[in-house]
Each structure stands twice: as C-alpha cells, then as structure tokens.
Amino acid sequence: MNGTRASLDVETLLKLVLLLIAVYLVLEIVGPVVGFIADLVSTVVVLAIALVIVLWLLDRI
C-alpha cells in the first residue's frame, strides 16, 4: 500500500485542470445562446398555437 500514491504526474493534473476550466468557459458561453434559442422557439410555438386557435374560431381550418 505504501508507494502507490501520486501515480499521476503534475503535468497530467495541470492538463486535467486546464481541460475542466476550458469546459467550464465553453458552457458559460454556450448557456446563454441555448437559453436565447429556447426562448425564441417557445415564443414561436405560442404564436403558432394562438394562430391556430384564431383560425379555428373563424372557421378557416
């Protein structure tokens, strides 16, 4: 059991930390973009449903 600790090199740990930081930054950038697209799609869906209801009430469908 002795001597089995620290099997990873410092460079490997630094690469892992840098990778995690890069993933975090990408998620911080992509998050608002995905939120904006989701808001836009939900607005379009609500407008489409309202249009279908109005057309149904006017006997156009």
PDB file with SEQRES, HELIX, SHEET and CRYST1 records, atoms N, CA, C and O in Angstrom:
SEQRES   1 A   61  MET ASN GLY THR ARG ALA SER LEU ASP VAL GLU THR LEU          
SEQRES   2 A   61  LEU LYS LEU VAL LEU LEU LEU ILE ALA VAL TYR LEU VAL          
SEQRES   3 A   61  LEU GLU ILE VAL GLY PRO VAL VAL GLY PHE ILE ALA ASP          
SEQRES   4 A   61  LEU VAL SER THR VAL VAL VAL LEU ALA ILE ALA LEU VAL          
SEQRES   5 A   61  ILE VAL LEU TRP LEU LEU ASP ARG ILE                          
HELIX    1 AA1 VAL A   10  LEU A   57  1                                  48    
CRYST1    1.000    1.000    1.000  90.00  90.00  90.00 P 1           1          
ATOM      1  N   MET A   1       0.819  -1.179   0.000  1.00  0.00           N  
ATOM      2  CA  MET A   1       0.000   0.000   0.000  1.00  0.00           C  
ATOM      3  C   MET A   1       0.872   1.255   0.000  1.00  0.00           C  
ATOM      4  O   MET A   1       0.480   2.283  -0.553  1.00  0.00           O  
ATOM      5  N   ASN A   2       2.008   1.177   0.595  1.00  0.00           N  
ATOM      6  CA  ASN A   2       2.907   2.324   0.595  1.00  0.00           C  
ATOM      7  C   ASN A   2       3.514   2.487  -0.782  1.00  0.00           C  
ATOM      8  O   ASN A   2       3.858   1.503  -1.438  1.00  0.00           O  
ATOM      9  N   GLY A   3       3.644   3.723  -1.218  1.00  0.00           N  
ATOM     10  CA  GLY A   3       4.258   3.984  -2.509  1.00  0.00           C  
ATOM     11  C   GLY A   3       3.286   3.966  -3.672  1.00  0.00           C  
ATOM     12  O   GLY A   3       3.717   4.116  -4.815  1.00  0.00           O  
ATOM     13  N   THR A   4       1.996   3.788  -3.434  1.00  0.00           N  
ATOM     14  CA  THR A   4       1.024   3.761  -4.529  1.00  0.00           C  
ATOM     15  C   THR A   4       0.342   5.115  -4.728  1.00  0.00           C  
ATOM     16  O   THR A   4      -0.421   5.286  -5.678  1.00  0.00           O  
ATOM     17  N   ARG A   5       0.606   6.064  -3.855  1.00  0.00           N  
ATOM     18  CA  ARG A   5       0.007   7.394  -4.006  1.00  0.00           C  
ATOM     19  C   ARG A   5       0.753   8.196  -5.055  1.00  0.00           C  
ATOM     20  O   ARG A   5       1.907   7.906  -5.372  1.00  0.00           O  
ATOM     21  N   ALA A   6       0.088   9.200  -5.586  1.00  0.00           N  
ATOM     22  CA  ALA A   6       0.681  10.128  -6.554  1.00  0.00           C  
ATOM     23  C   ALA A   6       1.122   9.416  -7.817  1.00  0.00           C  
ATOM     24  O   ALA A   6       2.239   9.602  -8.298  1.00  0.00           O  
ATOM     25  N   SER A   7       0.225   8.595  -8.347  1.00  0.00           N  
ATOM     26  CA  SER A   7       0.569   7.896  -9.584  1.00  0.00           C  
ATOM     27  C   SER A   7       0.411   8.794 -10.808  1.00  0.00           C  
ATOM     28  O   SER A   7       0.838   8.421 -11.901  1.00  0.00           O  
ATOM     29  N   LEU A   8      -0.198   9.975 -10.643  1.00  0.00           N  
ATOM     30  CA  LEU A   8      -0.332  10.930 -11.742  1.00  0.00           C  
ATOM     31  C   LEU A   8       0.764  11.982 -11.648  1.00  0.00           C  
ATOM     32  O   LEU A   8       1.114  12.441 -10.560  1.00  0.00           O  
ATOM     33  N   ASP A   9       1.290  12.349 -12.789  1.00  0.00           N  
ATOM     34  CA  ASP A   9       2.299  13.403 -12.823  1.00  0.00           C  
ATOM     35  C   ASP A   9       1.637  14.768 -12.647  1.00  0.00           C  
ATOM     36  O   ASP A   9       0.429  14.918 -12.830  1.00  0.00           O  
ATOM     37  N   VAL A  10       2.442  15.743 -12.292  1.00  0.00           N  
ATOM     38  CA  VAL A  10       1.944  17.104 -12.114  1.00  0.00           C  
ATOM     39  C   VAL A  10       1.441  17.657 -13.439  1.00  0.00           C  
ATOM     40  O   VAL A  10       0.420  18.344 -13.477  1.00  0.00           O  
ATOM     41  N   GLU A  11       2.148  17.363 -14.527  1.00  0.00           N  
ATOM     42  CA  GLU A  11       1.732  17.851 -15.842  1.00  0.00           C  
ATOM     43  C   GLU A  11       0.364  17.295 -16.227  1.00  0.00           C  
ATOM     44  O   GLU A  11      -0.454  18.004 -16.811  1.00  0.00           O  
ATOM     45  N   THR A  12       0.117  16.036 -15.902  1.00  0.00           N  
ATOM     46  CA  THR A  12      -1.174  15.421 -16.206  1.00  0.00           C  
ATOM     47  C   THR A  12      -2.284  16.097 -15.412  1.00  0.00           C  
ATOM     48  O   THR A  12      -3.363  16.359 -15.944  1.00  0.00           O  
ATOM     49  N   LEU A  13      -2.023  16.377 -14.150  1.00  0.00           N  
ATOM     50  CA  LEU A  13      -3.025  17.061 -13.331  1.00  0.00           C  
ATOM     51  C   LEU A  13      -3.287  18.472 -13.842  1.00  0.00           C  
ATOM     52  O   LEU A  13      -4.431  18.926 -13.854  1.00  0.00           O  
ATOM     53  N   LEU A  14      -2.234  19.168 -14.265  1.00  0.00           N  
ATOM     54  CA  LEU A  14      -2.419  20.510 -14.815  1.00  0.00           C  
ATOM     55  C   LEU A  14      -3.230  20.475 -16.098  1.00  0.00           C  
ATOM     56  O   LEU A  14      -4.083  21.335 -16.321  1.00  0.00           O  
ATOM     57  N   LYS A  15      -2.970  19.487 -16.942  1.00  0.00           N  
ATOM     58  CA  LYS A  15      -3.750  19.348 -18.174  1.00  0.00           C  
ATOM     59  C   LYS A  15      -5.212  19.077 -17.854  1.00  0.00           C  
ATOM     60  O   LYS A  15      -6.107  19.609 -18.511  1.00  0.00           O  
ATOM     61  N   LEU A  16      -5.452  18.254 -16.851  1.00  0.00           N  
ATOM     62  CA  LEU A  16      -6.826  17.944 -16.452  1.00  0.00           C  
ATOM     63  C   LEU A  16      -7.535  19.191 -15.926  1.00  0.00           C  
ATOM     64  O   LEU A  16      -8.695  19.433 -16.260  1.00  0.00           O  
ATOM     65  N   VAL A  17      -6.847  19.978 -15.107  1.00  0.00           N  
ATOM     66  CA  VAL A  17      -7.436  21.207 -14.575  1.00  0.00           C  
ATOM     67  C   VAL A  17      -7.709  22.198 -15.700  1.00  0.00           C  
ATOM     68  O   VAL A  17      -8.767  22.826 -15.727  1.00  0.00           O  
ATOM     69  N   LEU A  18      -6.765  22.346 -16.631  1.00  0.00           N  
ATOM     70  CA  LEU A  18      -6.975  23.249 -17.762  1.00  0.00           C  
ATOM     71  C   LEU A  18      -8.140  22.793 -18.634  1.00  0.00           C  
ATOM     72  O   LEU A  18      -8.900  23.622 -19.133  1.00  0.00           O  
ATOM     73  N   LEU A  19      -8.285  21.494 -18.821  1.00  0.00           N  
ATOM     74  CA  LEU A  19      -9.412  20.963 -19.590  1.00  0.00           C  
ATOM     75  C   LEU A  19     -10.733  21.281 -18.901  1.00  0.00           C  
ATOM     76  O   LEU A  19     -11.696  21.681 -19.555  1.00  0.00           O  
ATOM     77  N   LEU A  20     -10.782  21.105 -17.589  1.00  0.00           N  
ATOM     78  CA  LEU A  20     -12.008  21.410 -16.851  1.00  0.00           C  
ATOM     79  C   LEU A  20     -12.342  22.897 -16.912  1.00  0.00           C  
ATOM     80  O   LEU A  20     -13.512  23.264 -17.018  1.00  0.00           O  
ATOM     81  N   ILE A  21     -11.329  23.753 -16.845  1.00  0.00           N  
ATOM     82  CA  ILE A  21     -11.559  25.197 -16.964  1.00  0.00           C  
ATOM     83  C   ILE A  21     -12.076  25.543 -18.355  1.00  0.00           C  
ATOM     84  O   ILE A  21     -12.976  26.372 -18.496  1.00  0.00           O  
ATOM     85  N   ALA A  22     -11.510  24.912 -19.384  1.00  0.00           N  
ATOM     86  CA  ALA A  22     -11.958  25.167 -20.754  1.00  0.00           C  
ATOM     87  C   ALA A  22     -13.409  24.730 -20.938  1.00  0.00           C  
ATOM     88  O   ALA A  22     -14.197  25.442 -21.561  1.00  0.00           O  
ATOM     89  N   VAL A  23     -13.765  23.568 -20.402  1.00  0.00           N  
ATOM     90  CA  VAL A  23     -15.149  23.087 -20.499  1.00  0.00           C  
ATOM     91  C   VAL A  23     -16.087  24.044 -19.773  1.00  0.00           C  
ATOM     92  O   VAL A  23     -17.175  24.340 -20.267  1.00  0.00           O  
ATOM     93  N   TYR A  24     -15.679  24.525 -18.616  1.00  0.00           N  
ATOM     94  CA  TYR A  24     -16.498  25.475 -17.860  1.00  0.00           C  
ATOM     95  C   TYR A  24     -16.717  26.764 -18.654  1.00  0.00           C  
ATOM     96  O   TYR A  24     -17.834  27.279 -18.709  1.00  0.00           O  
ATOM     97  N   LEU A  25     -15.662  27.279 -19.262  1.00  0.00           N  
ATOM     98  CA  LEU A  25     -15.791  28.509 -20.044  1.00  0.00           C  
ATOM     99  C   LEU A  25     -16.692  28.316 -21.258  1.00  0.00           C  
ATOM    100  O   LEU A  25     -17.488  29.195 -21.587  1.00  0.00           O  
ATOM    101  N   VAL A  26     -16.572  27.174 -21.923  1.00  0.00           N  
ATOM    102  CA  VAL A  26     -17.437  26.892 -23.073  1.00  0.00           C  
ATOM    103  C   VAL A  26     -18.892  26.819 -22.630  1.00  0.00           C  
ATOM    104  O   VAL A  26     -19.775  27.348 -23.305  1.00  0.00           O  
ATOM    105  N   LEU A  27     -19.145  26.169 -21.505  1.00  0.00           N  
ATOM    106  CA  LEU A  27     -20.521  26.088 -21.007  1.00  0.00           C  
ATOM    107  C   LEU A  27     -21.057  27.461 -20.616  1.00  0.00           C  
ATOM    108  O   LEU A  27     -22.241  27.736 -20.811  1.00  0.00           O  
ATOM    109  N   GLU A  28     -20.210  28.319 -20.072  1.00  0.00           N  
ATOM    110  CA  GLU A  28     -20.635  29.677 -19.729  1.00  0.00           C  
ATOM    111  C   GLU A  28     -20.986  30.482 -20.976  1.00  0.00           C  
ATOM    112  O   GLU A  28     -21.880  31.327 -20.932  1.00  0.00           O  
ATOM    113  N   ILE A  29     -20.301  30.232 -22.076  1.00  0.00           N  
ATOM    114  CA  ILE A  29     -20.575  30.954 -23.317  1.00  0.00           C  
ATOM    115  C   ILE A  29     -21.793  30.373 -24.023  1.00  0.00           C  
ATOM    116  O   ILE A  29     -22.633  31.121 -24.523  1.00  0.00           O  
ATOM    117  N   VAL A  30     -21.898  29.055 -24.070  1.00  0.00           N  
ATOM    118  CA  VAL A  30     -22.971  28.394 -24.817  1.00  0.00           C  
ATOM    119  C   VAL A  30     -24.302  28.478 -24.071  1.00  0.00           C  
ATOM    120  O   VAL A  30     -25.356  28.485 -24.707  1.00  0.00           O  
ATOM    121  N   GLY A  31     -24.282  28.541 -22.761  1.00  0.00           N  
ATOM    122  CA  GLY A  31     -25.509  28.561 -21.962  1.00  0.00           C  
ATOM    123  C   GLY A  31     -26.481  29.659 -22.348  1.00  0.00           C  
ATOM    124  O   GLY A  31     -27.643  29.361 -22.620  1.00  0.00           O  
ATOM    125  N   PRO A  32     -26.061  30.910 -22.384  1.00  0.00           N  
ATOM    126  CA  PRO A  32     -26.989  31.981 -22.777  1.00  0.00           C  
ATOM    127  C   PRO A  32     -27.486  31.849 -24.215  1.00  0.00           C  
ATOM    128  O   PRO A  32     -28.630  32.198 -24.508  1.00  0.00           O  
ATOM    129  N   VAL A  33     -26.645  31.352 -25.107  1.00  0.00           N  
ATOM    130  CA  VAL A  33     -27.067  31.178 -26.503  1.00  0.00           C  
ATOM    131  C   VAL A  33     -28.185  30.144 -26.581  1.00  0.00           C  
ATOM    132  O   VAL A  33     -29.184  30.353 -27.269  1.00  0.00           O  
ATOM    133  N   VAL A  34     -28.015  29.033 -25.878  1.00  0.00           N  
ATOM    134  CA  VAL A  34     -29.051  27.996 -25.872  1.00  0.00           C  
ATOM    135  C   VAL A  34     -30.320  28.526 -25.212  1.00  0.00           C  
ATOM    136  O   VAL A  34     -31.423  28.224 -25.666  1.00  0.00           O  
ATOM    137  N   GLY A  35     -30.179  29.306 -24.152  1.00  0.00           N  
ATOM    138  CA  GLY A  35     -31.343  29.901 -23.498  1.00  0.00           C  
ATOM    139  C   GLY A  35     -32.090  30.846 -24.413  1.00  0.00           C  
ATOM    140  O   GLY A  35     -33.321  30.854 -24.430  1.00  0.00           O  
ATOM    141  N   PHE A  36     -31.350  31.651 -25.184  1.00  0.00           N  
ATOM    142  CA  PHE A  36     -31.980  32.571 -26.131  1.00  0.00           C  
ATOM    143  C   PHE A  36     -32.738  31.803 -27.208  1.00  0.00           C  
ATOM    144  O   PHE A  36     -33.859  32.171 -27.559  1.00  0.00           O  
ATOM    145  N   ILE A  37     -32.136  30.744 -27.730  1.00  0.00           N  
ATOM    146  CA  ILE A  37     -32.799  29.940 -28.766  1.00  0.00           C  
ATOM    147  C   ILE A  37     -34.048  29.275 -28.196  1.00  0.00           C  
ATOM    148  O   ILE A  37     -35.073  29.209 -28.875  1.00  0.00           O  
ATOM    149  N   ALA A  38     -33.979  28.785 -26.965  1.00  0.00           N  
ATOM    150  CA  ALA A  38     -35.147  28.160 -26.342  1.00  0.00           C  
ATOM    151  C   ALA A  38     -36.267  29.174 -26.143  1.00  0.00           C  
ATOM    152  O   ALA A  38     -37.435  28.855 -26.366  1.00  0.00           O  
ATOM    153  N   ASP A  39     -35.925  30.391 -25.728  1.00  0.00           N  
ATOM    154  CA  ASP A  39     -36.942  31.438 -25.576  1.00  0.00           C  
ATOM    155  C   ASP A  39     -37.579  31.787 -26.913  1.00  0.00           C  
ATOM    156  O   ASP A  39     -38.792  31.975 -27.000  1.00  0.00           O  
ATOM    157  N   LEU A  40     -36.766  31.872 -27.944  1.00  0.00           N  
ATOM    158  CA  LEU A  40     -37.268  32.197 -29.278  1.00  0.00           C  
ATOM    159  C   LEU A  40     -38.210  31.108 -29.783  1.00  0.00           C  
ATOM    160  O   LEU A  40     -39.275  31.409 -30.322  1.00  0.00           O  
ATOM    161  N   VAL A  41     -37.824  29.853 -29.613  1.00  0.00           N  
ATOM    162  CA  VAL A  41     -38.661  28.741 -30.072  1.00  0.00           C  
ATOM    163  C   VAL A  41     -39.967  28.700 -29.288  1.00  0.00           C  
ATOM    164  O   VAL A  41     -41.027  28.461 -29.867  1.00  0.00           O  
ATOM    165  N   SER A  42     -39.905  28.929 -27.984  1.00  0.00           N  
ATOM    166  CA  SER A  42     -41.141  28.892 -27.198  1.00  0.00           C  
ATOM    167  C   SER A  42     -42.085  30.015 -27.614  1.00  0.00           C  
ATOM    168  O   SER A  42     -43.300  29.816 -27.636  1.00  0.00           O  
ATOM    169  N   THR A  43     -41.554  31.185 -27.944  1.00  0.00           N  
ATOM    170  CA  THR A  43     -42.392  32.291 -28.420  1.00  0.00           C  
ATOM    171  C   THR A  43     -43.051  31.942 -29.745  1.00  0.00           C  
ATOM    172  O   THR A  43     -44.233  32.223 -29.942  1.00  0.00           O  
ATOM    173  N   VAL A  44     -42.308  31.341 -30.644  1.00  0.00           N  
ATOM    174  CA  VAL A  44     -42.864  30.948 -31.943  1.00  0.00           C  
ATOM    175  C   VAL A  44     -43.947  29.895 -31.760  1.00  0.00           C  
ATOM    176  O   VAL A  44     -44.970  29.942 -32.444  1.00  0.00           O  
ATOM    177  N   VAL A  45     -43.746  28.954 -30.857  1.00  0.00           N  
ATOM    178  CA  VAL A  45     -44.751  27.916 -30.614  1.00  0.00           C  
ATOM    179  C   VAL A  45     -46.027  28.534 -30.048  1.00  0.00           C  
ATOM    180  O   VAL A  45     -47.127  28.161 -30.456  1.00  0.00           O  
ATOM    181  N   VAL A  46     -45.895  29.466 -29.121  1.00  0.00           N  
ATOM    182  CA  VAL A  46     -47.076  30.129 -28.550  1.00  0.00           C  
ATOM    183  C   VAL A  46     -47.820  30.912 -29.625  1.00  0.00           C  
ATOM    184  O   VAL A  46     -49.049  30.869 -29.678  1.00  0.00           O  
ATOM    185  N   LEU A  47     -47.097  31.623 -30.476  1.00  0.00           N  
ATOM    186  CA  LEU A  47     -47.745  32.357 -31.566  1.00  0.00           C  
ATOM    187  C   LEU A  47     -48.441  31.412 -32.544  1.00  0.00           C  
ATOM    188  O   LEU A  47     -49.529  31.721 -33.031  1.00  0.00           O  
ATOM    189  N   ALA A  48     -47.835  30.278 -32.833  1.00  0.00           N  
ATOM    190  CA  ALA A  48     -48.453  29.305 -33.737  1.00  0.00           C  
ATOM    191  C   ALA A  48     -49.733  28.735 -33.130  1.00  0.00           C  
ATOM    192  O   ALA A  48     -50.728  28.563 -33.835  1.00  0.00           O  
ATOM    193  N   ILE A  49     -49.717  28.446 -31.850  1.00  0.00           N  
ATOM    194  CA  ILE A  49     -50.921  27.930 -31.188  1.00  0.00           C  
ATOM    195  C   ILE A  49     -52.019  28.986 -31.195  1.00  0.00           C  
ATOM    196  O   ILE A  49     -53.181  28.670 -31.450  1.00  0.00           O  
ATOM    197  N   ALA A  50     -51.662  30.238 -30.917  1.00  0.00           N  
ATOM    198  CA  ALA A  50     -52.657  31.315 -30.947  1.00  0.00           C  
ATOM    199  C   ALA A  50     -53.233  31.481 -32.346  1.00  0.00           C  
ATOM    200  O   ALA A  50     -54.436  31.699 -32.492  1.00  0.00           O  
ATOM    201  N   LEU A  51     -52.406  31.381 -33.371  1.00  0.00           N  
ATOM    202  CA  LEU A  51     -52.875  31.485 -34.750  1.00  0.00           C  
ATOM    203  C   LEU A  51     -53.836  30.352 -35.097  1.00  0.00           C  
ATOM    204  O   LEU A  51     -54.858  30.582 -35.743  1.00  0.00           O  
ATOM    205  N   VAL A  52     -53.521  29.147 -34.679  1.00  0.00           N  
ATOM    206  CA  VAL A  52     -54.407  28.007 -34.942  1.00  0.00           C  
ATOM    207  C   VAL A  52     -55.747  28.203 -34.243  1.00  0.00           C  
ATOM    208  O   VAL A  52     -56.791  27.894 -34.818  1.00  0.00           O  
ATOM    209  N   ILE A  53     -55.734  28.711 -33.013  1.00  0.00           N  
ATOM    210  CA  ILE A  53     -56.991  28.934 -32.289  1.00  0.00           C  
ATOM    211  C   ILE A  53     -57.827  30.009 -32.985  1.00  0.00           C  
ATOM    212  O   ILE A  53     -59.038  29.848 -33.135  1.00  0.00           O  
ATOM    213  N   VAL A  54     -57.195  31.096 -33.407  1.00  0.00           N  
ATOM    214  CA  VAL A  54     -57.928  32.162 -34.101  1.00  0.00           C  
ATOM    215  C   VAL A  54     -58.499  31.645 -35.411  1.00  0.00           C  
ATOM    216  O   VAL A  54     -59.660  31.912 -35.724  1.00  0.00           O  
ATOM    217  N   LEU A  55     -57.707  30.913 -36.180  1.00  0.00           N  
ATOM    218  CA  LEU A  55     -58.209  30.358 -37.440  1.00  0.00           C  
ATOM    219  C   LEU A  55     -59.343  29.374 -37.201  1.00  0.00           C  
ATOM    220  O   LEU A  55     -60.284  29.315 -37.992  1.00  0.00           O  
ATOM    221  N   TRP A  56     -59.271  28.608 -36.131  1.00  0.00           N  
ATOM    222  CA  TRP A  56     -60.336  27.657 -35.817  1.00  0.00           C  
ATOM    223  C   TRP A  56     -61.612  28.407 -35.441  1.00  0.00           C  
ATOM    224  O   TRP A  56     -62.706  28.014 -35.847  1.00  0.00           O  
ATOM    225  N   LEU A  57     -61.476  29.487 -34.664  1.00  0.00           N  
ATOM    226  CA  LEU A  57     -62.652  30.264 -34.284  1.00  0.00           C  
ATOM    227  C   LEU A  57     -63.287  30.953 -35.487  1.00  0.00           C  
ATOM    228  O   LEU A  57     -64.503  31.144 -35.511  1.00  0.00           O  
ATOM    229  N   LEU A  58     -62.503  31.324 -36.469  1.00  0.00           N  
ATOM    230  CA  LEU A  58     -63.024  31.969 -37.675  1.00  0.00           C  
ATOM    231  C   LEU A  58     -63.424  30.957 -38.751  1.00  0.00           C  
ATOM    232  O   LEU A  58     -63.759  31.346 -39.871  1.00  0.00           O  
ATOM    233  N   ASP A  59     -63.393  29.687 -38.426  1.00  0.00           N  
ATOM    234  CA  ASP A  59     -63.732  28.589 -39.345  1.00  0.00           C  
ATOM    235  C   ASP A  59     -62.886  28.621 -40.619  1.00  0.00           C  
ATOM    236  O   ASP A  59     -63.395  28.377 -41.713  1.00  0.00           O  
ATOM    237  N   ARG A  60     -61.632  28.913 -40.475  1.00  0.00           N  
ATOM    238  CA  ARG A  60     -60.712  28.907 -41.617  1.00  0.00           C  
ATOM    239  C   ARG A  60     -59.983  27.574 -41.747  1.00  0.00           C  
ATOM    240  O   ARG A  60     -59.347  27.310 -42.767  1.00  0.00           O  
ATOM    241  N   ILE A  61     -60.074  26.739 -40.722  1.00  0.00           N  
ATOM    242  CA  ILE A  61     -59.484  25.404 -40.815  1.00  0.00           C  
ATOM    243  C   ILE A  61     -60.532  24.349 -40.620  1.00  0.00           C  
ATOM    244  O   ILE A  61     -60.225  23.158 -40.664  1.00  0.00           O  
TER     245      ILE A  61                                                      
END                                                                             
